[in-house]
């Protein structure tokens, strides 16, 4: 899987390095000397290299077919169809007549005159592999523009493959009878792949579990079938990559089969076969045969075609709601050139349709357009920028009775019991309902394009083994919704993408679904014996990015539910013990607000523990914190399952000691990620292993904290309207402190809220 991600990210570098290496050793530089060429690349060796390059091409396009989502290719969205069809047909319809005009009125070589219309027609290509590699390099795969560009390019490929197959058939057969027979043979090949090969694969997959490793014999058989498909394509008068491409599209993408095939091919293709083809292309390039007049003629056609594509996308955007800036970026992306154009030009050169000069000019056009468009896209579009909310999205700022919208990100189905307990403890009522947005995080394996799938509330996912994990998760959430009928709504999504860019989908869904709180999984997974079973650093990186860019509050869930047997509080009379650790700061206020909501649940006992520094007398900060806590205590007057404690400590060591005393008393601990600068936390940060949790959160999640309690580390909303915000806590009222009953003479005090008859509120300074 790691090799797969690296191969996608490095394909454009391979294109540059392989082609540049071929130019260096080709006739343009060192190979200009015949003695050097005959010594380094003798005729017999050249044939071997070109044969290896052909095999590399065949398996490269088979792999791309495997990674391509056939459903998206055949059923793209309306916008993708309009853009894809427009840029393909209009570019072809405008650029080809231009080439004919130039051919008629501008003096040029005979060879260029005969090949210029073909070069012009090739400019209509917007190949999916080229665009996928560029989007990966620019980290735009998960953006709306990136998804639209890939969908449009896939539809362009449908048109391109169809026209290419028709063109090859027409060129290879002169009589009508032979032409009809050739078309029938191609249709028969497609039918065999679609109605024999694919059903066999699907039948085998129904017998294979998702976690099962695909057998080596099965993989080898498929690879031999790829070679056979290439041979049959040649017999039918098609290019030898036609059969492997269609065969790859017939293979179900993703695990277990698609990921197994791509894993086997990645290293071989990226390390040997693909670079060999690129090097061969470079060896055929000869700058010394370029005529200046021929160069400007070809470049005129290339630039005109690029402008037509951009103009078509801008025209479509004018009649839709797409912003002009995004339309310009999309038009530039669809001008991306690469491996697909090189294949066409190599084929034409081998068929002597292109001379050395035209081949070199055509390849230079590919390099020039890509070299120009890529930096312009970088300048116009920053994928790290998101849409930001213009109002606060926090639990603290929510109005009384407002719907709590929680986005829960689930990566491992073992986390589901703890997630369901957390949601149930959040106390959904008819007066204050909960909207759960479940986002299933699925690593992109055996595919090129990431996907964000919205599941229907009534959808069942038990159709095959590859969706069994999602089915279990959605069914568990469905049971939670049924138990809270009328108080809970659930919308489920699946985000299929690379872990390195998964945070983009999380932030996007959080923004579009107006989430108040995002809950993301911790990167460590506990074993049943209390040890750390696994550590996923890519999840840790994802969490860090979400904390930086989320449009609302964020909670990192440290799941230790497996240590307690994952007992569900649904349909249970057992109590769920929750603690809120309060030191001070906006993050602690947000965790206190969430805990205060949980106190309304009949099966939840809430304990608010406030840590005070001995000898500290910051009257303003103490007053603000007192007012906030007093409101919570006042709201829970008469609630026997609510308690409040104050623990006075002298330093970080005393704080750590006090927290250790809580190890065996709670099922869930809520704590803010960051706290006000204080002597309380000094020294604790020296041993921090997970900075994304903050000092206290890291201590609670460490193996030194011998507890079975799960931990939710909460960060208050950081971003508002595209700006980083940092607000002080300010109460709306100032009232007397609630009296405390002394429980320990030097350290602990506990109180139960008493009715003061005063209205209380929690707020923050408005900017």
C-alpha positions in Angstrom: 0.0 0.0 0.0 2.9 2.3 0.8 4.5 1.5 -2.6 1.1 2.3 -4.3 0.9 5.8 -2.7 4.5 6.5 -3.6 4.1 5.4 -7.2 1.2 7.7 -7.8 3.0 10.6 -6.3 6.2 10.0 -8.3 4.8 9.2 -11.8 5.2 12.8 -13.0 8.8 12.8 -11.7 9.4 9.6 -13.6 8.0 11.2 -16.7 10.4 14.0 -16.4 13.5 12.0 -15.3 12.9 9.1 -17.8 12.3 11.4 -20.7 15.2 13.7 -19.8 17.5 10.7 -19.5 16.5 9.6 -23.0 17.2 13.0 -24.4 20.7 13.1 -22.8 21.7 9.8 -24.3 19.7 10.3 -27.5 20.6 12.1 -30.7 19.9 15.5 -29.1 23.0 15.4 -26.9 25.4 12.5 -26.4 23.8 10.3 -29.0 24.5 12.8 -31.7 27.8 11.0 -32.1 27.2 7.8 -34.1 30.1 6.1 -32.5 28.6 6.7 -29.0 25.2 5.6 -30.1 26.4 2.4 -31.8 28.5 1.5 -28.7 25.9 2.2 -26.0 22.7 1.3 -28.0 23.5 -1.3 -30.6 20.6 -2.3 -32.9 20.0 -5.6 -31.2 20.0 -4.0 -27.8 17.5 -1.3 -29.0 15.0 -3.9 -30.0 15.2 -5.5 -26.5 14.7 -2.1 -24.8 11.7 -1.3 -27.0 10.2 -4.7 -26.3 10.6 -4.1 -22.5 9.0 -0.7 -23.0 6.0 -2.2 -24.8 5.4 -4.6 -22.0 5.7 -1.7 -19.5 3.1 0.2 -21.5 0.8 -2.7 -21.6 0.9 -3.4 -17.8 0.9 0.3 -17.0 -2.4 0.9 -18.7 -3.8 -2.4 -17.3 -3.0 -1.0 -13.9 -4.6 2.3 -14.6 -7.7 0.5 -15.7 -7.8 -1.5 -12.5 -7.5 1.7 -10.4 -10.2 3.5 -12.4 -13.8 3.4 -11.1 -15.8 2.0 -14.0 -19.1 3.3 -12.5 -17.8 6.9 -12.5 -16.4 6.5 -16.0 -19.7 5.3 -17.4 -22.1 7.3 -15.2 -20.4 10.7 -14.5 -22.3 13.7 -13.3 -24.1 16.0 -15.5 -21.4 18.7 -15.2 -18.6 16.3 -16.0 -20.5 15.1 -19.1 -21.0 18.6 -20.4 -17.4 19.7 -19.8 -15.9 16.5 -21.0 -17.9 16.3 -24.2 -17.5 20.1 -24.9 -13.7 20.2 -24.6 -13.2 17.0 -26.6 -15.6 17.8 -29.5 -15.1 21.6 -29.6 -11.3 21.3 -29.4 -11.3 18.7 -32.1 -13.8 20.7 -34.2 -11.9 24.0 -33.9 -8.2 23.0 -33.8 -8.4 20.6 -36.8 -9.8 23.3 -39.2 -7.1 25.7 -38.0 -4.4 23.1 -39.0 -6.0 22.8 -42.4 -6.0 26.6 -42.8 -2.3 26.8 -41.8 -1.6 23.9 -44.2 -3.3 25.8 -47.0 -1.9 29.3 -46.5 1.4 28.9 -44.6 4.5 27.4 -46.3 5.7 24.3 -44.5 7.5 21.0 -45.0 5.5 18.3 -46.8 5.9 15.9 -43.8 4.6 18.6 -41.5 1.7 19.4 -43.8 0.6 15.7 -43.8 0.9 15.3 -40.1 -0.3 18.6 -38.8 -4.0 17.7 -38.8 -3.2 14.6 -36.7 -1.2 16.7 -34.2 -4.1 19.1 -34.0 -6.6 16.3 -33.4 -4.4 14.9 -30.6 -4.8 18.2 -28.7 -8.4 17.3 -27.9 -7.2 14.6 -25.5 -7.7 15.2 -21.7 -6.4 11.8 -20.4 -7.4 10.7 -16.9 -3.9 9.3 -16.0 -2.2 12.6 -16.7 -4.7 14.6 -14.7 -4.7 12.1 -11.8 -0.9 12.4 -11.5 -0.9 16.2 -11.6 -3.7 16.4 -9.0 -1.7 14.1 -6.7 1.3 16.2 -7.1 -0.7 19.4 -6.3 -2.6 17.7 -3.5 -5.9 18.5 -5.1 -7.4 15.0 -5.4 -9.9 15.6 -2.5 -11.0 19.1 -3.7 -14.2 19.8 -5.6 -12.2 21.0 -8.6 -10.0 17.9 -8.5 -13.0 15.5 -8.4 -14.7 17.4 -11.3 -11.5 17.3 -13.4 -11.1 13.6 -12.9 -14.8 12.9 -13.7 -14.6 15.1 -16.9 -11.3 13.4 -18.0 -12.8 10.0 -17.5 -15.7 10.9 -19.8 -13.1 12.3 -22.3 -11.4 8.9 -22.1 -14.6 7.2 -23.0 -14.9 9.3 -26.1 -11.2 9.0 -26.8 -11.1 5.2 -26.5 -14.2 4.9 -28.7 -12.8 7.2 -31.4 -9.4 5.5 -31.3 -10.9 2.0 -31.7 -13.0 3.2 -34.6 -10.0 5.0 -36.2 -7.7 1.9 -35.9 -10.4 -0.3 -37.4 -11.0 2.0 -40.3 -7.3 2.5 -41.1 -6.5 -1.2 -41.0 -9.3 -2.4 -43.3 -10.0 -1.1 -46.8 -13.1 -3.0 -47.8 -16.5 -2.7 -46.3 -16.7 -6.4 -45.6 -13.4 -6.5 -43.8 -14.4 -3.4 -41.9 -17.7 -5.0 -40.7 -15.9 -8.1 -39.6 -13.3 -6.1 -37.7 -16.0 -4.2 -35.8 -17.8 -7.4 -35.0 -14.5 -8.9 -33.7 -13.9 -5.9 -31.4 -17.5 -6.1 -30.1 -17.0 -9.8 -29.5 -13.8 -9.1 -27.5 -15.6 -6.5 -25.3 -18.5 -8.9 -24.8 -16.1 -11.7 -23.7 -14.4 -9.4 -21.2 -17.7 -8.0 -19.9 -19.8 -11.1 -19.8 -17.3 -13.9 -19.2 -14.1 -12.5 -17.6 -15.7 -10.0 -15.2 -18.5 -12.4 -13.9 -15.8 -15.0 -13.2 -13.9 -12.4 -11.1 -17.0 -11.4 -9.3 -17.9 -15.0 -8.5 -14.4 -15.5 -7.1 -14.6 -12.4 -5.0 -17.9 -13.5 -3.4 -16.0 -16.4 -2.1 -13.1 -14.3 -0.8 -13.2 -12.3 2.4 -11.9 -8.7 2.4 -9.0 -9.5 4.6 -8.0 -12.7 2.7 -4.8 -12.5 0.6 -5.4 -13.2 -3.0 -3.6 -16.3 -4.2 -0.4 -16.0 -6.3 -1.8 -18.5 -8.9 -4.9 -16.3 -9.3 -2.7 -13.2 -9.8 -0.4 -14.9 -12.3 -3.4 -16.1 -14.3 -4.7 -12.6 -14.6 -1.3 -11.3 -15.7 -1.2 -13.9 -18.4 -4.6 -12.9 -19.5 -3.3 -9.3 -19.9 -0.7 -10.6 -22.3 -3.3 -12.6 -24.2 -5.6 -9.5 -24.4 -2.7 -7.5 -25.9 -2.1 -10.2 -28.5 -5.7 -10.5 -29.4 -5.9 -6.7 -29.8 -3.1 -6.8 -32.3 -4.8 -9.6 -34.3 -8.0 -7.5 -34.4 -6.1 -4.5 -35.8 -6.1 -2.5 -32.6 -3.2 -1.2 -30.6 -1.9 -3.8 -28.2 -2.9 -1.6 -25.1 -6.6 -1.7 -26.1 -7.3 -5.1 -24.6 -5.3 -4.6 -21.4 -7.1 -1.3 -20.8 -10.5 -2.8 -21.2 -9.4 -5.8 -19.1 -8.2 -3.5 -16.3 -11.6 -1.7 -16.3 -13.3 -5.0 -15.9 -11.4 -5.8 -12.7 -13.2 -4.6 -9.5 -11.1 -1.7 -8.1 -10.0 -1.7 -4.5 -9.5 -4.6 -2.1 -9.1 -7.4 -2.2 -8.3 -8.0 -5.9 -7.6 -4.6 -7.2 -5.2 -3.7 -4.4 -3.4 -7.0 -4.7 -2.8 -6.5 -8.5 -1.6 -3.0 -8.1 0.7 -3.9 -5.2 2.3 -6.6 -7.4 2.7 -4.3 -10.4 3.7 -1.1 -8.7 7.4 -1.7 -8.1 7.9 -3.5 -11.4 6.2 -0.7 -13.4 7.6 2.3 -11.6 11.0 0.9 -11.2 11.7 -0.7 -14.6 9.0 -0.9 -17.3 7.5 2.6 -17.2 10.8 4.5 -17.0 12.1 2.3 -19.9 9.3 3.5 -22.2 9.9 7.1 -21.2 13.6 6.7 -21.9 12.9 5.2 -25.3 10.7 8.2 -26.1 13.6 10.5 -25.2 16.0 8.5 -27.4 13.7 9.2 -30.4 13.8 13.0 -29.8 16.2 14.9 -31.9 16.4 18.7 -31.5 18.8 19.1 -34.4 16.1 18.2 -36.9 13.7 21.0 -35.8 13.0 23.8 -38.2 12.1 27.1 -36.6 9.2 27.8 -38.9 7.8 24.3 -38.3 8.2 24.9 -34.5 6.1 28.0 -34.5 3.4 26.4 -36.6 3.0 23.5 -34.3 3.2 25.7 -31.2 0.4 27.9 -32.6 -1.8 24.8 -32.9 -0.9 23.7 -29.4 -1.5 27.1 -27.8 -4.8 27.6 -29.7 -6.0 24.2 -28.5 -5.1 25.0 -24.9 -7.0 28.3 -25.1 -10.0 26.6 -26.6 -10.2 24.2 -23.7 -10.0 27.0 -21.2 -12.6 29.1 -23.1 -15.0 26.1 -23.2 -14.8 25.6 -19.5 -15.3 29.3 -18.8 -18.3 29.3 -21.1 -19.8 26.4 -19.3 -19.1 28.1 -15.9 -20.9 31.2 -17.2 -24.1 29.2 -17.4 -23.6 27.5 -14.1 -22.8 28.5 -10.6 -19.1 27.7 -10.9 -16.8 30.7 -10.0 -14.7 32.0 -12.9 -11.5 31.5 -11.0 -12.3 27.8 -10.4 -13.3 27.5 -14.0 -9.9 28.9 -15.1 -8.1 26.4 -12.9 -10.3 23.5 -14.2 -9.5 24.5 -17.8 -5.8 24.6 -17.0 -6.0 21.1 -15.4 -7.7 19.7 -18.4 -4.8 20.9 -20.5 -2.4 18.5 -18.7 -0.3 16.4 -21.0 1.8 13.4 -20.3 2.1 9.7 -20.9 -1.0 9.2 -23.0 0.1 11.8 -25.6 3.6 10.2 -25.7 2.0 6.9 -26.5 0.1 8.3 -29.4 3.1 10.1 -30.8 5.3 7.0 -30.5 2.7 4.9 -32.3 2.5 7.4 -35.1 6.3 7.6 -35.4 6.6 3.8 -35.5 4.0 3.8 -38.2 6.0 6.5 -40.1 3.1 9.0 -39.9 5.4 11.4 -38.0 8.9 12.2 -39.0 11.7 12.8 -36.5 11.0 16.6 -36.6 7.2 16.3 -36.1 7.7 13.7 -33.3 10.1 16.0 -31.5 7.8 19.1 -31.9 4.8 17.2 -30.7 6.6 16.0 -27.6 8.0 19.5 -27.0 4.4 20.7 -27.1 3.5 18.2 -24.3 6.4 19.4 -22.2 5.7 23.1 -22.8 2.0 23.0 -22.0 2.5 21.1 -18.8 5.4 23.3 -17.8 3.3 26.4 -18.2 0.0 25.3 -16.8 1.3 23.6 -13.6 2.8 26.8 -12.0 -0.2 28.8 -13.0 -2.5 26.3 -11.2 -0.3 26.5 -8.1 -0.6 30.3 -8.1 -4.4 30.4 -8.7 -5.5 27.6 -6.4 -4.3 26.8 -2.9 -5.8 23.4 -1.9 -4.9 24.1 1.8 -7.5 26.9 1.9 -11.0 25.8 2.9 -14.3 27.4 3.1 -14.7 28.8 6.6 -17.8 29.4 8.6 -18.8 33.0 9.3 -20.3 32.1 12.7 -19.2 30.2 15.7 -19.8 26.5 15.7 -19.2 25.3 19.2 -21.2 23.5 21.9 -20.7 26.5 24.2 -22.1 29.0 21.8 -25.1 26.8 20.8 -28.5 28.2 21.7 -30.6 26.4 24.3 -32.5 23.6 22.6 -30.4 23.9 19.4 -29.6 20.7 17.5 -26.2 19.3 18.3 -24.5 18.3 15.0 -21.7 15.8 15.6 -19.4 14.5 12.9 -18.0 11.1 14.1 -15.0 9.8 12.1 -14.7 6.0 12.3 -11.6 4.3 11.0 -11.8 1.0 12.9 -15.0 -0.8 13.7 -13.6 -1.7 17.1 -14.2 2.0 18.0 -17.9 1.8 17.4 -19.1 0.7 20.9 -17.3 3.6 22.5 -18.5 6.0 19.9 -22.1 4.9 20.4 -21.7 5.2 24.2 -20.4 8.7 23.7 -23.3 9.7 21.5 -25.8 8.1 23.8 -24.3 10.0 26.8 -24.7 13.2 24.8 -28.3 13.1 25.8 -30.5 13.4 22.8 -34.0 14.8 23.5 -36.9 16.1 21.5 -36.1 19.6 22.8 -32.4 19.3 22.0 -31.9 16.6 19.3 -28.7 15.2 18.0 -27.7 15.0 14.3 -25.0 12.4 13.8 -22.9 12.6 10.6 -21.0 9.4 10.4 -17.9 9.5 8.2 -16.3 6.1 7.5 -12.6 6.6 6.8 -11.4 4.1 4.2 -7.9 4.1 2.9 -7.6 4.5 -0.9 -6.0 1.2 -2.1 -6.1 -0.1 -5.6 -7.8 3.0 -6.9 -6.6 6.3 -8.3 -9.5 8.7 -7.6 -10.7 9.3 -4.1 -14.4 9.1 -3.5 -16.9 10.7 -1.0 -20.0 8.5 -0.9 -23.2 9.6 0.7 -25.2 6.6 1.9 -29.0 6.5 1.9 -30.5 6.2 5.4 -32.2 3.0 4.3 -29.2 1.7 2.4 -27.9 -1.8 3.1 -24.3 -2.5 2.5 -24.2 -6.3 2.8 -23.9 -6.9 -1.0 -20.3 -8.1 -0.9 -17.3 -8.8 1.3 -15.6 -5.5 0.6 -18.5 -3.5 2.2 -19.0 -5.7 5.3 -17.0 -3.4 7.5 -19.1 -0.4 6.5 -22.2 -2.5 7.0 -21.4 -3.4 10.6 -20.7 0.3 11.5 -23.8 1.7 9.9 -26.0 -1.0 11.4 -24.6 -0.2 14.9 -25.4 3.5 14.4 -28.9 2.5 13.1 -29.6 0.7 16.4 -28.6 3.9 18.2 -31.0 5.9 16.1 -33.8 3.4 16.6 -33.4 3.5 20.4 -33.6 7.3 20.3 -36.4 7.5 17.7 -37.5 11.1 17.1 -34.5 12.6 18.9 -31.6 11.4 16.6 -31.0 11.6 12.9 -28.0 9.9 11.1 -26.4 10.6 7.8 -23.6 8.3 6.8 -20.7 9.0 4.4 -17.7 7.0 3.2 -14.5 8.9 2.5 -12.2 6.8 0.3 -8.9 8.6 0.0 -5.2 8.5 1.0 -4.6 9.0 4.7 -2.3 11.8 3.9 -5.2 13.8 2.5 -8.1 12.4 4.5 -8.3 15.5 6.6 -9.5 17.4 3.5 -12.7 15.2 3.4 -13.3 15.5 7.1 -13.1 19.3 7.1 -15.2 19.5 3.9 -18.0 17.3 5.3 -17.8 19.2 8.6 -18.3 22.5 6.8 -21.0 21.4 4.4 -23.0 19.6 7.2 -22.7 22.5 9.6 -21.1 20.3 12.3 -20.7 21.6 15.8 -18.2 19.0 16.9 -15.9 16.7 15.0 -14.8 13.5 16.8 -11.7 11.9 15.3 -10.0 8.6 16.4 -6.7 8.5 18.3 -3.8 6.9 16.4 -3.1 4.3 19.1 -5.2 1.2 19.5 -5.3 -0.8 22.7 -5.2 -4.5 23.1 -7.4 -6.4 25.5 -4.5 -7.0 27.9 -4.0 -3.2 28.3 -0.9 -2.9 26.0 -0.7 -0.9 22.8 -1.7 -3.1 19.9 -1.0 -0.8 17.0 0.2 2.7 16.2 -0.8 4.5 13.0 1.3 7.6 12.4 -0.7 8.6 9.4 -3.8 8.9 11.6 -1.8 11.1 13.9 -0.8 13.4 11.0 -4.5 13.5 9.9 -5.6 14.5 13.4 -3.0 17.3 13.5 -4.3 18.7 10.2 -7.9 18.5 11.3 -7.1 20.4 14.5 -5.5 23.1 12.3 -8.2 23.5 9.7 -11.5 22.3 11.2 -14.4 24.8 10.9 -15.8 23.8 14.3 -14.7 22.3 17.6 -12.7 19.1 17.5 -12.5 16.1 19.9 -9.9 13.4 19.7 -11.3 10.2 21.2 -8.8 7.9 23.0 -10.7 4.7 23.0 -10.0 2.3 25.9 -13.5 0.7 25.7 -12.0 -2.7 24.9 -10.5 -2.7 28.4 -13.9 -2.4 30.0 -15.6 -5.0 27.7 -17.2 -2.3 25.5 -20.4 -2.4 27.6 -23.2 -0.4 25.8 -25.4 1.9 27.8 -28.1 1.5 25.3 -31.0 -0.5 26.9 -28.9 -0.7 30.0 -29.5 0.5 33.6 -25.8 0.7 34.3 -24.4 4.1 35.0 -21.9 5.8 32.8 -19.4 7.8 34.8 -18.0 10.9 33.2 -15.5 13.4 34.6 -14.6 16.9 33.3 -11.1 18.1 34.3 -11.1 21.9 34.4 -8.0 24.1 34.6 -9.0 27.1 32.5 -9.1 28.3 28.9 -11.5 28.1 26.0 -10.8 24.4 25.4 -11.7 23.5 29.0 -14.8 25.7 28.7 -15.9 23.7 25.6 -15.3 20.4 27.4 -17.3 21.7 30.4 -20.1 22.7 28.1 -20.2 19.2 26.5 -20.1 17.6 30.0 -22.9 19.8 31.1 -25.1 18.4 28.3 -24.2 14.9 29.3 -25.4 15.6 32.9 -29.0 15.6 31.5 -28.9 11.9 30.7 -30.5 9.6 33.3 -27.7 7.0 33.1 -24.8 9.5 33.3 -23.1 10.6 36.5 -21.0 13.8 35.9 -18.1 14.9 38.1 -16.5 18.3 37.4 -13.0 18.5 38.9 -11.4 21.9 39.0 -7.7 22.2 39.7 -6.5 25.3 41.4 -2.9 26.5 42.0 -2.0 26.9 45.7 -1.3 30.5 46.6 -2.6 31.9 43.2 -5.0 34.8 43.4 -5.7 36.1 39.9 -9.0 37.6 40.8 -10.2 38.2 37.2 -9.4 34.7 36.0 -10.9 33.2 39.1 -14.0 35.2 38.8 -14.5 34.3 35.1 -14.0 30.6 35.9 -16.3 30.8 38.9 -19.1 32.3 36.9 -18.8 29.6 34.2 -18.8 26.7 36.7 -21.5 28.3 38.8 -23.8 28.2 35.8 -23.3 24.5 35.4 -23.8 23.9 39.1 -26.9 26.0 39.1 -28.4 24.1 36.1 -27.8 20.8 37.9 -29.5 21.8 41.1 -31.2 18.8 42.6 -29.3 16.4 40.2 -28.0 13.7 42.5 -25.8 12.4 39.7 -23.8 15.6 39.4 -20.9 16.6 41.7 -18.3 19.3 41.7 -14.8 19.1 43.2 -11.9 21.5 43.6 -8.4 20.2 44.1 -5.6 22.6 45.1 -2.1 21.6 44.0 1.2 23.3 44.1 2.8 22.4 40.8 2.8 20.0 37.8 3.9 17.1 40.0 0.9 17.6 42.3 -1.4 17.9 39.3 -0.2 14.6 37.9 -0.6 12.9 41.3 -4.1 14.2 41.7 -5.1 13.0 38.2 -3.6 9.5 38.9 -6.1 9.3 41.8 -8.9 9.2 39.2 -7.7 6.2 37.3 -10.3 3.7 38.4 -13.4 5.8 38.9 -14.6 6.9 35.4 -15.7 5.5 32.1 -15.0 8.7 30.2 -12.8 11.7 30.9 -13.3 15.1 29.1 -10.5 17.6 29.1 -9.5 20.6 27.0 -6.5 20.3 24.7 -4.8 23.5 25.7 -4.9 25.5 28.9 -4.1 28.9 30.2 -0.4 29.4 31.0 0.1 28.3 34.5 2.6 26.7 36.9 0.1 23.8 37.1 1.3 22.4 33.8 5.0 23.4 33.9 7.3 20.4 33.6 4.6 18.0 32.3 5.3 18.9 28.6 8.8 17.6 28.8 7.5 14.0 28.4 4.8 14.7 25.8 4.6 12.0 23.2 1.4 13.2 21.4 1.4 17.0 21.2 -1.9 17.0 19.4 -3.5 16.0 22.7 -2.0 18.8 24.7 -0.2 18.3 28.0 -3.0 16.8 30.1 -4.5 14.8 27.3 -1.2 13.3 26.5 -0.8 12.3 30.2 -4.2 10.7 30.2 -3.5 8.8 27.0 -0.1 7.6 28.1 0.7 4.0 29.1 1.7 5.4 32.5 -1.9 6.4 33.3 -3.1 3.0 34.4 -6.8 3.4 33.6 -9.5 1.8 31.6 -11.3 5.1 31.0 -11.6 6.5 27.5 -10.6 10.1 27.0 -12.1 12.8 24.8 -9.6 15.7 24.3 -11.6 18.8 23.0 -10.3 21.8 21.2 -12.5 24.9 20.9 -13.2 26.2 17.4 -10.0 27.8 16.1 -11.0 29.1 12.7 -13.7 31.6 11.9 -14.1 33.3 8.5 -10.7 32.2 7.5 -9.0 33.7 10.5 -7.3 32.1 13.5 -9.2 33.2 16.6 -8.2 33.2 20.2 -10.9 34.4 22.6 -10.9 34.9 26.3 -13.8 33.5 28.3 -16.2 36.1 29.5 -19.4 35.4 31.5 -22.6 37.4 30.9 -23.3 37.7 34.6 -21.4 38.3 37.8 -22.9 36.6 40.8 -21.7 35.3 44.1 -19.8 32.0 44.3 -21.7 28.9 45.1 -20.6 27.9 48.6 -18.3 24.9 48.9 -18.4 22.1 51.5 -14.9 21.2 52.6 -14.1 17.6 52.1 -10.3 17.6 52.6 -8.5 20.3 54.7 -5.7 21.0 52.2 -6.7 19.6 48.8 -10.2 18.7 47.9 -13.6 20.4 48.2 -16.9 19.2 46.8 -20.2 20.8 46.5 -23.7 20.2 45.2 -25.3 23.1 43.3 -27.9 25.0 45.3 -30.7 27.0 43.9 -29.7 30.7 43.8 -32.7 31.9 41.8 -30.3 33.6 39.3 -30.1 33.3 35.6 -26.6 32.1 34.4 -25.0 32.0 30.9 -21.7 31.1 29.2 -20.3 33.3 26.5 -17.1 34.5 24.8 -15.9 37.9 23.7 -17.3 38.8 20.2 -14.9 40.1 17.6 
